[in-house]
């Protein structure tokens, strides 16, 4: 075989591969023999069919497979011998020479290779990045406290229905009645809200249920009928308010503190206030760290000045996705893909430069943190460690989730390594201004 490399530029190479008959002949002969040995053809014992018949049936496939094997060997050998790293996989060039697929012929092919750019980054104290110090305000502490007490609160009897309140009502229409229907005011359509706001026990109102409750599934459930029966019903119902329920925040008692923080952890309101401030500081620090990751990533990508084989990458993405993405989709998402690809190259380079290693314990710890966050979203803040361990195992057992955790830990470790090298300038900022940063 002959391989001729044509360097288009620093990141693109076109290979001309010449496969002579003598290159593929031995492999083709073996493949035909294998076909003959395994073939079960009517009228012949297994493995005893004439070679000419086997050639007629399987010869073309054997030829294609043998030539493709030669191409694969040529590509792999070139990459290995030249000690190059490529993007994706080699792709057939668009301007392929015409082939006459007959045994004994020579074949010529063209393949495009996109080369992985080399990353060279030298960092020092002259490299400056902002590290935001978000101020914890009294208003933020008060808001979190209020939300926590609401989260652990309960329904209580109210006097007049407000926006966030609930009504228990009876509906009546002629001889038909529905007792104890549950109405959340936030689900009432704006056009009918006035009929419900300020409602008190004993109030009687005529309500157009079609206007008040736009969701047919909810309306049917409330009126205890089948959804398909709604269209034939008179929408006007007489509504009697039986009860007004308001969501009362939890009282500042030991029982409440135990529910929120675990038994005996917080003894009084001052202890709760301290915990809230601690939590806000931790949340703000986490947000600031995430922002530092973003700023550092942008800074390093810009400083590296990495160029990538963009035309080749677009073609490779199209081929790799087997036509599932349109040209418009690829064009739209390509800038983000390129930035992410450049960061992956930089991250890999810096991991090697600073001897960054990711251990299994790091992945477990990150997965447990994510598990705790997931539980907290549902108001579960004191999940036992063994439960978090089990959740973490299930996360790491998923290929997709595991890869996300690996990338997260790699990012964090690289950022930690770079933090030790560059200069971080502390900047005080309010949470509103911080979250408004682009």
Backbone torsions as a table, in degrees:
resi	resn	phi	psi	omega
1	UNK	NA	148.2	176.9
2	UNK	-121.5	133.8	178.2
3	UNK	-124.9	122.3	179.2
4	UNK	-117.4	121.2	-177.9
5	UNK	-95.3	127.7	176.3
6	UNK	-113.1	109.0	-177.7
7	UNK	-79.6	110.7	179.6
8	UNK	-73.8	-48.1	173.9
9	UNK	-158.0	-165.9	-175.4
10	UNK	-65.1	-19.2	-173.5
11	UNK	-121.4	1.9	-177.7
12	UNK	-135.9	131.8	178.7
13	UNK	-132.1	139.4	172.4
14	UNK	-112.5	125.9	179.4
15	UNK	-101.5	128.9	170.1
16	UNK	-96.7	117.5	-177.6
17	UNK	-112.8	121.7	177.9
18	UNK	-106.8	116.7	179.0
19	UNK	-106.5	110.6	179.7
20	UNK	-85.0	161.0	-178.6
21	UNK	-56.4	-40.1	-177.9
22	UNK	-69.1	-16.7	178.4
23	UNK	-73.3	-40.5	-175.1
24	UNK	-101.0	-13.8	-174.3
25	UNK	-56.0	-49.3	-178.8
26	UNK	-60.0	-42.1	-179.3
27	UNK	-66.6	-40.1	179.6
28	UNK	-63.8	-43.3	-179.9
29	UNK	-59.5	-43.0	179.6
30	UNK	-65.4	-41.8	-179.7
31	UNK	-63.2	-43.0	178.1
32	UNK	-61.7	-40.6	178.1
33	UNK	-62.4	-41.0	178.3
34	UNK	-63.8	-41.8	176.8
35	UNK	-59.5	-43.8	-177.9
36	UNK	-63.3	-42.2	-177.8
37	UNK	-64.5	-34.2	-175.4
38	UNK	-96.3	-16.6	-172.2
39	UNK	-66.5	137.8	173.7
40	UNK	-117.4	98.9	-176.0
41	UNK	-115.0	131.1	-177.3
42	UNK	-55.8	131.7	179.3
43	UNK	96.7	-7.2	-179.6
44	UNK	-133.8	146.0	173.7
45	UNK	-68.9	153.1	-178.5
46	UNK	-56.7	127.4	178.4
47	UNK	83.2	2.5	-176.0
48	UNK	-114.3	9.4	178.2
49	UNK	-68.2	147.6	-179.4
50	UNK	-59.6	143.0	-179.8
51	UNK	-59.3	-34.0	-179.8
52	UNK	-65.5	-36.9	178.9
53	UNK	-68.9	-42.3	178.6
54	UNK	-62.4	-41.5	178.5
55	UNK	-61.7	-41.4	-179.3
56	UNK	-64.6	-38.5	-175.9
57	UNK	-82.3	-45.7	-169.7
58	UNK	-112.7	-3.9	-174.2
59	UNK	-58.7	-44.0	-177.6
60	UNK	-63.6	-42.6	179.0
61	UNK	-65.0	-40.4	178.6
62	UNK	-63.1	-38.0	178.0
63	UNK	-63.2	-48.8	179.5
64	UNK	-59.0	-47.2	-178.0
65	UNK	-63.7	-41.4	-177.8
66	UNK	-66.6	-43.7	178.7
67	UNK	-65.0	-41.3	178.0
68	UNK	-62.3	-37.0	176.5
69	UNK	-63.3	-39.8	178.2
70	UNK	-64.0	-41.9	178.7
71	UNK	-61.0	-46.0	-179.4
72	UNK	-60.8	-42.7	178.6
73	UNK	-62.6	-42.8	-179.1
74	UNK	-62.5	-44.0	-180.0
75	UNK	-65.3	-47.8	-178.0
76	UNK	-63.8	-41.3	-179.8
77	UNK	-65.1	-40.2	179.8
78	UNK	-62.5	-47.2	-178.2
79	UNK	-62.0	-41.0	-178.8
80	UNK	-69.7	-45.9	-176.8
81	UNK	-68.4	-36.4	-179.3
82	UNK	-84.0	-8.7	179.0
83	UNK	54.5	50.9	179.4
84	UNK	-110.8	156.9	174.7
85	UNK	-112.8	131.0	-175.6
86	UNK	-112.7	158.4	175.4
87	UNK	-86.5	128.3	177.8
88	UNK	59.7	-123.5	-178.9
89	UNK	-135.9	158.0	174.4
90	UNK	-60.5	142.6	-178.9
91	UNK	-121.5	139.6	175.1
92	UNK	-59.8	134.1	177.7
93	UNK	-69.0	156.7	-178.3
94	UNK	-70.4	-33.6	-175.0
95	UNK	-95.0	61.8	-179.7
96	UNK	-71.2	141.1	172.9
97	UNK	-64.1	150.0	177.5
98	UNK	-68.4	140.4	-178.6
99	UNK	-116.8	143.2	171.7
100	UNK	-114.9	100.3	-171.2
101	UNK	-76.9	78.6	175.7
102	UNK	-128.0	141.8	-179.7
103	UNK	-59.0	134.3	179.5
104	UNK	99.2	-14.1	178.5
105	UNK	-79.6	156.6	168.3
106	UNK	-90.3	156.6	-177.9
107	UNK	-133.4	145.1	177.8
108	UNK	-125.3	138.7	-177.9
109	UNK	-138.8	155.5	175.2
110	UNK	-122.6	133.1	177.9
111	UNK	-130.1	139.8	177.5
112	UNK	-97.5	138.1	175.5
113	UNK	-123.8	130.2	171.6
114	UNK	-99.3	126.5	-175.9
115	UNK	-93.1	140.8	177.0
116	UNK	-72.9	125.5	-179.5
117	UNK	-68.9	149.7	176.9
118	UNK	-84.0	140.7	-179.8
119	UNK	-107.3	128.3	177.5
120	UNK	-134.8	104.8	-177.8
121	UNK	-125.0	123.5	173.3
122	UNK	-111.7	122.2	-175.8
123	UNK	-118.7	149.6	178.9
124	UNK	-158.6	-172.8	-176.5
125	UNK	-65.9	-15.8	176.9
126	UNK	-74.3	-14.2	176.3
127	UNK	-85.7	116.2	-175.2
128	UNK	-113.7	138.3	177.4
129	UNK	-136.0	146.2	179.1
130	UNK	-79.6	137.5	172.0
131	UNK	-118.4	109.5	-172.2
132	UNK	-79.8	135.6	176.1
133	UNK	-112.1	100.2	-173.4
134	UNK	-82.1	127.0	-176.9
135	UNK	-74.3	131.8	174.5
136	UNK	-89.6	114.2	-176.5
137	UNK	-98.4	161.2	176.9
138	UNK	-61.5	-35.7	180.0
139	UNK	-64.5	-40.7	179.8
140	UNK	-66.0	-40.8	178.7
141	UNK	-65.0	-41.1	179.9
142	UNK	-64.2	-40.9	-180.0
143	UNK	-65.0	-43.5	179.5
144	UNK	-65.0	-39.8	178.8
145	UNK	-61.6	-45.5	179.2
146	UNK	-61.4	-43.6	-179.7
147	UNK	-65.8	-39.6	178.3
148	UNK	-63.9	-43.5	179.7
149	UNK	-66.8	-34.1	174.9
150	UNK	-67.0	-41.7	-178.2
151	UNK	-60.1	-36.6	-178.5
152	UNK	-102.0	15.5	179.3
153	UNK	-80.8	-168.8	-178.1
154	UNK	-150.9	163.7	177.8
155	UNK	-74.3	137.0	176.6
156	UNK	-136.0	162.5	178.8
157	UNK	-67.6	136.3	178.2
158	UNK	-118.6	171.0	-178.7
159	UNK	-94.9	-55.7	-178.8
160	UNK	-127.9	133.5	-173.9
161	UNK	-66.9	130.5	175.1
162	UNK	-108.7	-178.4	-175.2
163	UNK	-55.3	-36.8	-175.5
164	UNK	-100.9	10.6	-175.5
165	UNK	-92.7	178.5	-177.7
166	UNK	-130.5	150.1	176.1
167	UNK	-121.4	142.7	167.9
168	UNK	-110.2	119.9	-170.9
169	UNK	-132.0	161.1	169.7
170	UNK	-109.4	135.1	174.6
171	UNK	-107.2	139.5	178.9
172	UNK	-139.3	138.6	177.8
173	UNK	-146.5	101.5	-175.5
174	UNK	62.9	-124.8	-179.5
175	UNK	-87.4	-5.1	-177.3
176	UNK	-93.8	132.5	178.4
177	UNK	-138.4	148.5	176.2
178	UNK	-127.5	117.5	-175.4
179	UNK	-102.4	145.6	172.9
180	UNK	68.7	32.4	177.6
181	UNK	-71.9	140.6	-175.4
182	UNK	-102.1	121.6	-176.6
183	UNK	-122.5	119.4	174.1
184	UNK	-93.8	121.9	-175.4
185	UNK	-61.4	-30.1	-179.0
186	UNK	-68.5	-15.5	178.8
187	UNK	-96.8	-3.1	178.5
188	UNK	-79.7	134.3	-178.6
189	UNK	-61.9	148.7	-176.8
190	UNK	-57.7	-35.2	-177.2
191	UNK	-64.8	-22.0	-177.6
192	UNK	-115.2	2.2	-173.6
193	UNK	-57.0	-35.9	-176.9
194	UNK	-61.1	-28.0	179.6
195	UNK	-71.5	-15.9	-174.4
196	UNK	-111.4	-34.9	179.6
197	UNK	-62.7	133.4	179.5
198	UNK	81.6	1.7	-179.1
199	UNK	-62.9	142.7	179.9
200	UNK	-125.0	163.6	179.1
201	UNK	-58.5	130.9	179.4
202	UNK	96.6	-13.6	178.3
203	UNK	-64.0	140.8	177.6
204	UNK	-123.2	125.8	-176.7
205	UNK	-136.9	149.4	171.9
206	UNK	-91.2	123.6	-173.4
207	UNK	-122.9	132.8	172.2
208	UNK	-87.2	103.0	-173.9
209	UNK	-66.7	-26.5	178.3
210	UNK	-66.1	-35.9	-179.9
211	UNK	-78.8	-43.7	-174.2
212	UNK	-71.1	-36.7	-174.4
213	UNK	-124.6	90.1	-172.3
214	UNK	-70.7	-29.7	-179.5
215	UNK	-76.4	114.4	-174.6
216	UNK	-64.2	-35.5	179.8
217	UNK	-64.0	-45.7	178.9
218	UNK	-65.5	-39.8	-178.7
219	UNK	-64.6	-44.4	179.6
220	UNK	-63.0	-40.8	179.4
221	UNK	-64.5	-41.8	-178.6
222	UNK	-65.6	-39.1	-178.3
223	UNK	-89.5	-0.8	176.0
224	UNK	59.3	46.8	176.3
225	UNK	-132.4	169.5	176.3
226	UNK	-78.1	148.6	-176.8
227	UNK	-57.5	-40.0	-177.2
228	UNK	-71.1	-10.8	178.6
229	UNK	-85.9	-13.4	-173.8
230	UNK	-61.6	-41.2	-173.7
231	UNK	-62.1	-26.6	-177.7
232	UNK	-90.2	-2.6	-174.9
233	UNK	-91.5	147.5	170.8
234	UNK	-69.8	124.2	-175.7
235	UNK	-75.4	-12.0	-177.5
236	UNK	-87.0	122.1	-179.8
237	UNK	-127.7	150.4	174.7
238	UNK	-90.0	120.8	-176.9
239	UNK	-110.3	126.7	176.6
240	UNK	-113.3	124.3	-179.1
241	UNK	-79.6	120.1	-179.1
242	UNK	-99.0	-28.2	-177.8
243	UNK	-158.8	145.0	173.3
244	UNK	-113.6	125.3	-179.0
245	UNK	-117.7	130.2	177.2
246	UNK	-120.5	149.7	-177.2
247	UNK	-88.8	106.4	-177.3
248	UNK	-90.0	134.1	177.7
249	UNK	-64.4	154.4	179.5
250	UNK	-66.1	145.3	179.2
251	UNK	-74.8	157.7	179.2
252	UNK	-81.6	74.9	-178.0
253	UNK	-124.0	166.5	178.5
254	UNK	-58.8	-37.3	179.8
255	UNK	-61.2	-41.7	178.2
256	UNK	-66.0	-45.8	179.6
257	UNK	-59.4	-40.1	179.8
258	UNK	-65.6	-37.9	178.8
259	UNK	-64.5	-40.8	-175.6
260	UNK	-77.0	-45.3	-169.6
261	UNK	-112.4	-5.3	-174.9
262	UNK	100.2	152.6	-172.2
263	UNK	-63.1	127.9	174.4
264	UNK	77.3	1.0	-177.1
265	UNK	-76.2	-43.2	179.9
266	UNK	-121.2	129.5	-174.6
267	UNK	-99.0	-26.2	-174.5
268	UNK	-152.7	-179.0	-176.9
269	UNK	-62.8	-37.2	179.1
270	UNK	-61.9	-38.8	177.6
271	UNK	-65.6	-38.2	177.2
272	UNK	-65.3	-42.7	179.0
273	UNK	-60.0	-41.0	179.8
274	UNK	-64.5	-42.2	178.9
275	UNK	-63.4	-39.9	179.7
276	UNK	-63.7	-45.1	179.2
277	UNK	-62.6	-40.4	178.6
278	UNK	-62.5	-43.0	-179.3
279	UNK	-66.5	-42.5	179.0
280	UNK	-62.8	-42.5	178.6
281	UNK	-60.8	-42.3	-180.0
282	UNK	-65.3	-42.8	179.3
283	UNK	-64.4	-44.1	-179.9
284	UNK	-65.5	-39.1	178.6
285	UNK	-63.9	-38.8	177.8
286	UNK	-64.2	-42.5	177.8
287	UNK	-64.2	-40.3	179.8
288	UNK	-66.3	-38.5	178.0
289	UNK	-64.8	-41.1	178.4
290	UNK	-63.2	-40.2	178.8
291	UNK	-66.0	-38.5	178.1
292	UNK	-62.0	-41.0	176.4
293	UNK	-57.2	-46.2	-179.0
294	UNK	-63.5	-47.7	-178.7
295	UNK	-64.1	-40.5	179.6
296	UNK	-65.1	-43.4	178.8
297	UNK	-59.2	-48.7	-179.6
298	UNK	-62.0	-41.9	-178.1
299	UNK	-64.7	-45.8	-176.6
300	UNK	-69.9	-37.8	177.1
301	UNK	-62.4	-43.6	-179.7
302	UNK	-66.7	-43.7	-177.7
303	UNK	-66.4	-36.2	-176.9
304	UNK	-65.1	-30.4	-178.9
305	UNK	60.6	30.2	-176.8
306	UNK	-64.9	133.5	171.1
307	UNK	-107.0	143.0	-179.7
308	UNK	-126.8	156.4	178.9
309	UNK	-75.8	80.7	-169.9
310	UNK	-63.5	-44.4	-179.1
311	UNK	-61.3	-44.2	177.8
312	UNK	-62.4	-43.7	-178.6
313	UNK	-60.1	-42.0	178.6
314	UNK	-61.5	-42.4	179.2
315	UNK	-65.0	-42.7	-179.2
316	UNK	-65.0	-41.0	178.0
317	UNK	-60.4	-42.3	178.8
318	UNK	-60.7	-47.0	-178.9
319	UNK	-67.3	-45.3	-176.7
320	UNK	-62.9	-31.2	-179.2
321	UNK	-92.3	6.4	173.9
322	UNK	51.2	40.9	176.4
323	UNK	77.2	8.1	-178.6
324	UNK	-73.8	-21.8	178.1
325	UNK	-107.0	135.1	177.2
326	UNK	-77.6	164.1	177.3
327	UNK	-60.1	-36.3	180.0
328	UNK	-66.3	-41.5	179.3
329	UNK	-64.0	-44.6	-180.0
330	UNK	-62.0	-44.1	-179.1
331	UNK	-63.4	-39.4	-178.0
332	UNK	-68.5	-42.0	-174.5
333	UNK	-91.4	-7.9	-173.1
334	UNK	-61.4	-42.9	180.0
335	UNK	-56.6	-42.6	178.8
336	UNK	-67.1	-39.0	178.3
337	UNK	-61.1	-45.0	-178.5
338	UNK	-62.4	-44.8	179.6
339	UNK	-61.5	-42.5	179.4
340	UNK	-66.1	-40.1	179.6
341	UNK	-64.4	-43.2	178.3
342	UNK	-62.0	-41.8	-180.0
343	UNK	-64.7	-38.7	177.3
344	UNK	-59.1	-42.7	179.3
345	UNK	-64.1	-43.0	179.9
346	UNK	-65.6	-44.6	-179.3
347	UNK	-59.8	-45.7	178.7
348	UNK	-60.7	-43.0	179.7
349	UNK	-63.1	-44.0	-177.9
350	UNK	-71.5	-32.2	176.2
351	UNK	-61.3	-40.7	178.3
352	UNK	-70.9	-42.8	-177.4
353	UNK	-61.4	-43.0	-176.4
354	UNK	-103.2	14.4	176.9
355	UNK	53.9	46.2	179.4
356	UNK	-81.5	126.9	179.0
357	UNK	-120.7	142.6	175.9
358	UNK	-109.8	115.5	-179.9
359	UNK	-95.3	160.8	178.9
360	UNK	-59.5	-37.0	179.9
361	UNK	-61.7	-33.4	177.5
362	UNK	-64.0	-41.7	-179.1
363	UNK	-67.4	-40.9	179.1
364	UNK	-63.0	-44.6	180.0
365	UNK	-61.4	-43.1	179.2
366	UNK	-66.0	-40.6	179.3
367	UNK	-65.7	-37.5	178.1
368	UNK	-66.4	-39.2	177.4
369	UNK	-62.1	-42.8	177.9
370	UNK	-64.7	-40.4	179.0
371	UNK	-61.7	-44.1	179.2
372	UNK	-62.0	-38.8	177.9
373	UNK	-63.4	-41.8	179.4
374	UNK	-62.8	-43.4	178.2
375	UNK	-64.3	-40.8	-178.3
376	UNK	-61.8	-30.3	178.2
377	UNK	-62.1	-25.0	179.0
378	UNK	-102.2	16.1	176.1
379	UNK	82.1	11.5	-179.7
380	UNK	-101.5	101.2	-172.3
381	UNK	-104.9	-7.5	-176.7
382	UNK	-126.0	51.9	-177.8
383	UNK	-74.2	132.4	179.2
384	UNK	-58.1	147.5	-176.1
385	UNK	-59.9	-39.0	-179.0
386	UNK	-64.9	-30.5	176.9
387	UNK	-70.1	-39.1	176.5
388	UNK	-65.7	-37.0	178.0
389	UNK	-60.0	-45.3	-178.9
390	UNK	-65.0	-41.8	178.7
391	UNK	-63.1	-42.3	180.0
392	UNK	-61.3	-40.0	178.6
393	UNK	-61.5	-42.3	-179.5
394	UNK	-66.9	-34.6	177.7
395	UNK	-64.3	-47.2	-176.9
396	UNK	-73.2	-17.5	177.2
397	UNK	-77.0	-19.5	178.3
398	UNK	-86.1	124.6	-177.4
399	UNK	-58.1	-44.8	-178.1
400	UNK	-66.0	-48.4	-178.7
401	UNK	-67.3	-38.3	179.9
402	UNK	-62.7	-42.9	179.4
403	UNK	-63.1	-38.7	178.3
404	UNK	-63.3	-41.4	179.1
405	UNK	-65.9	-41.7	178.6
406	UNK	-59.0	-47.6	-179.6
407	UNK	-63.2	-39.4	179.2
408	UNK	-61.8	-46.6	-178.6
409	UNK	-66.8	-40.9	177.1
410	UNK	-59.9	-45.0	178.0
411	UNK	-57.5	-48.5	-176.4
412	UNK	-63.2	-41.0	-178.1
413	UNK	-70.9	-38.1	177.2
414	UNK	-66.1	-43.9	177.9
415	UNK	-59.8	-42.8	179.2
416	UNK	-61.5	-39.8	179.6
417	UNK	-67.3	-42.9	-179.2
418	UNK	-68.6	-33.7	178.5
419	UNK	-56.2	-33.9	-178.4
420	UNK	-73.5	-17.1	-173.3
421	UNK	-101.5	-40.4	-175.4
422	UNK	-91.0	179.3	176.8
423	UNK	-101.5	125.8	176.4
424	UNK	-104.9	120.8	-179.0
425	UNK	-98.9	114.4	-178.4
426	UNK	-69.3	132.3	179.5
427	UNK	-131.3	119.7	175.7
428	UNK	-75.9	141.1	-176.7
429	UNK	-157.4	149.6	175.6
430	UNK	-78.0	157.4	-177.7
431	UNK	-64.8	-33.9	179.5
432	UNK	-66.0	-45.4	179.3
433	UNK	-67.8	-36.4	178.8
434	UNK	-62.2	-46.1	-177.0
435	UNK	-73.3	-12.3	177.0
436	UNK	-89.5	-7.8	179.1
437	UNK	-61.6	143.0	179.7
438	UNK	-88.6	NA	NA
